[in-house]
Amino acid sequence: MRFVWILTVALQVAKGQQQNNQYIPAKAEQHVIDIKNHDSSSGCLIWKEESPLRDDLELFKKELSYYNENLKRKDFGQLALGQTTGAFAPDLRTLFNNDYSNREQVCREYADAPQAHHATTTTTGTYSDPKTTEQKLRGLSTTDEAAPQNILDDYFHKSQQLSYLPRQGHMEPLLPPLRHPDMCTPTVCTSKPCGPGTTRGDHVNDMDYLIEDFGHLCRHVLHKTMRTVFIDMGASYFFENTASHTANEAIQAIEKYRRHGIHFDHIYAYEVRDMKTEDVYKAVPAHMRAPLHWINMPVSPVEGHADNPWTMLLNDYRPDDFIVVKLDIDTPSVESPLFQQLLTNPQLQELVDVFYFEHHVQMDEMQTFWGAHSSGLTKGSITESLELFQQLRKNGVAAHYWI
């Protein structure tokens, strides 16, 4: 009942905003929501059951793999001798001319994915649409010379399974299993804890399903005087071995933005586990030390509380700042109210550009990690989660599933 109430309130809040944001979900995303994931608690059913939808999704998965290969080739293609991580682009804000006359050149050189090298005439799948998402948004035909061409459209031109939000651009479709689809390929369990005979996919913690349209952000969002902010609720990555910090998912995300020219002015890191501040600053990468605000205390889920990060955002930041939030506290009694507050507060939705959240719902394949359905540690269905995340996108927040 709680999740149904949250969904009802979120739908009501969105009514006045939906027309302006014009979120365009991928056809597969909308189809899975419409059929309610076949009323199944399996996150892998749509990837295993033979259907025209699965054919399109398999095509999308191949395109996703090709896209990531090319993206990493660009990110890691110009390493200095001895470097082990991809070179960072300069802060795009510092490169723009005062009149932004060089914006296109800057975005093409530093923010865009590399050009896809393949023909663009391949037949699309059953659930595809021959128009690009931006063309659909503007009502342009595929032959209109004025139609914009986004590089991501080129990568995913066969399946046409990208979703689109006017402010943030293209993004991955919201689909089960709420993370990388290759986790649905079982293998022998290699992580703990695992039950007897348990199998899992090797891609449970693979972040390559995430698609952020950095070229679009560069062209349509970034400006010279804006502040850039990353809020990390559940900053457990500061406790990793310093030699392996780049393997941590949150730091990977921060560095992914940085490689494409988005440098965070402020990184607010909330963590409940006690840690010496000196050790924290020794553990993080050098580029994170200046912008880091280490907040070694629990987050409050109480609306308006001084220790609720939403309170700080509402008091200190403006809609024209660029704000990314990651929520992964693994405590439903804290996470759920914070998620609900974002779902139902239009002011917060105007502030938050990108939102990452590992939503612990009742999904068969994740019981090993999240707890059995009967444990009380997970609530809500896959379909309810997809609807909530889609509603956030309709309200202008680029919501992504975290791992």
WOLINRA-V174264 format. One record per helix or strand. SS is the DSSP state (alpha for helix, beta for strand). FROM is the first residue (numbers start at 1). TO is the last residue. If there is no record, write none. Layout:
ss:SS from:FROM to:TO
ss:SS from:FROM to:TO
This chain:
ss:alpha from:2 to:14
ss:alpha from:18 to:21
ss:beta from:24 to:24
ss:alpha from:27 to:34
ss:alpha from:36 to:39
ss:alpha from:45 to:48
ss:alpha from:52 to:76
ss:alpha from:92 to:95
ss:alpha from:103 to:111
ss:alpha from:133 to:138
ss:alpha from:151 to:155
ss:beta from:162 to:165
ss:beta from:169 to:172
ss:alpha from:181 to:184
ss:beta from:187 to:188
ss:beta from:199 to:200
ss:beta from:212 to:212
ss:alpha from:214 to:220
ss:beta from:228 to:233
ss:alpha from:236 to:239
ss:alpha from:242 to:247
ss:alpha from:249 to:259
ss:beta from:266 to:270
ss:alpha from:277 to:283
ss:alpha from:286 to:289
ss:beta from:292 to:295
ss:alpha from:309 to:316
ss:beta from:322 to:327
ss:alpha from:332 to:344
ss:alpha from:346 to:351
ss:beta from:354 to:357
ss:alpha from:364 to:370
ss:alpha from:373 to:375
ss:alpha from:382 to:394
ss:beta from:398 to:401
